[in-house]
Amino acid sequence: MQQPAFKGRTREAGSVAVEFALVALIFFTIVFATLELARMEFLLNTLEEVTRRAASAAANVDFRDAAALQKVQANAVFRDASGPLALGTPVSSDNVKIDYLSVSNATWDLNHMSTLPSCPAANRLNCMTNPDADNCIRFVRARVCASMDGDGNCETLPYQMIFPLFNLSAMKLPSAETIVPAGTLGATTGAMPCP
């Protein structure tokens, strides 16, 4: 007589396990989706800060010094050496692109400079002679790009999820860009223009 009561409890235990599995599936999907959305918001805010840090530092660093520019890129992603942004895969210091802009005439059109002055002192002389010339660095721009062509066009990075619950491989990271006025560009007081 006691066996039927035992069989009933087994059936209830089985249904509880199925109900728990269904509720757990929904619960963990919501938790992981919330974490992924929080990471996406983190990236949106952090990419703006990365470009701000890179542009403000590059405005006062010699544009010919590759080691100094690599240090600026690493510092922009909160690192001491080259590497990825924490919780920001696929963003790394190599994706922080710095370029220099001139201003066309009085229209204030910013142009990517493919040919830079020979040194910071020469840039200062060029800007004193004609601030609207194509050989005068007036602004520094920092962006987060997968790659940048010779014309200064930036290709955005793909978004990589931490929890691959859904296929969002076509989604791109938003473009982040900061433009600041050129500072010293590494020029020292009294330096002679280079040839």
Secondary structure in CASP SS format (residue, H / E / C, confidence):
PFRMAT SS
TARGET T0000
AUTHOR 0000-0000-0000
METHOD secondary structure of the structure
MODEL  1
M C 1.00
Q H 1.00
Q H 1.00
P H 1.00
A H 1.00
F H 1.00
K H 1.00
G H 1.00
R H 1.00
T H 1.00
R H 1.00
E H 1.00
A H 1.00
G H 1.00
S H 1.00
V H 1.00
A H 1.00
V H 1.00
E H 1.00
F H 1.00
A H 1.00
L H 1.00
V H 1.00
A H 1.00
L H 1.00
I H 1.00
F H 1.00
F H 1.00
T H 1.00
I H 1.00
V H 1.00
F H 1.00
A H 1.00
T H 1.00
L H 1.00
E H 1.00
L H 1.00
A H 1.00
R H 1.00
M H 1.00
E H 1.00
F H 1.00
L H 1.00
L H 1.00
N H 1.00
T H 1.00
L H 1.00
E H 1.00
E H 1.00
V H 1.00
T H 1.00
R H 1.00
R H 1.00
A H 1.00
A H 1.00
S H 1.00
A H 1.00
A H 1.00
A C 1.00
N C 1.00
V C 1.00
D C 1.00
F C 1.00
R C 1.00
D C 1.00
A H 1.00
A H 1.00
A H 1.00
L H 1.00
Q H 1.00
K H 1.00
V H 1.00
Q H 1.00
A H 1.00
N H 1.00
A H 1.00
V C 1.00
F C 1.00
R C 1.00
D C 1.00
A C 1.00
S C 1.00
G C 1.00
P E 1.00
L C 1.00
A C 1.00
L C 1.00
G C 1.00
T C 1.00
P C 1.00
V C 1.00
S E 1.00
S H 1.00
D H 1.00
N H 1.00
V E 1.00
K E 1.00
I E 1.00
D E 1.00
Y E 1.00
L E 1.00
S E 1.00
V E 1.00
S E 1.00
N C 1.00
A C 1.00
T C 1.00
W C 1.00
D E 1.00
L E 1.00
N E 1.00
H E 1.00
M C 1.00
S C 1.00
T C 1.00
L C 1.00
P C 1.00
S C 1.00
C C 1.00
P H 1.00
A H 1.00
A H 1.00
N H 1.00
R H 1.00
L H 1.00
N H 1.00
C H 1.00
M H 1.00
T H 1.00
N C 1.00
P C 1.00
D C 1.00
A C 1.00
D C 1.00
N C 1.00
C C 1.00
I C 1.00
R C 1.00
F E 1.00
V E 1.00
R E 1.00
A E 1.00
R E 1.00
V E 1.00
C C 1.00
A C 1.00
S E 1.00
M E 1.00
D C 1.00
G C 1.00
D C 1.00
G C 1.00
N C 1.00
C E 1.00
E E 1.00
T C 1.00
L C 1.00
P E 1.00
Y C 1.00
Q C 1.00
M C 1.00
I C 1.00
F C 1.00
P C 1.00
L C 1.00
F C 1.00
N C 1.00
L C 1.00
S C 1.00
A C 1.00
M C 1.00
K E 1.00
L C 1.00
P C 1.00
S C 1.00
A C 1.00
E E 1.00
T E 1.00
I E 1.00
V E 1.00
P E 1.00
A C 1.00
G C 1.00
T C 1.00
L C 1.00
G C 1.00
A C 1.00
T C 1.00
T C 1.00
G C 1.00
A C 1.00
M C 1.00
P C 1.00
C C 1.00
P C 1.00
END
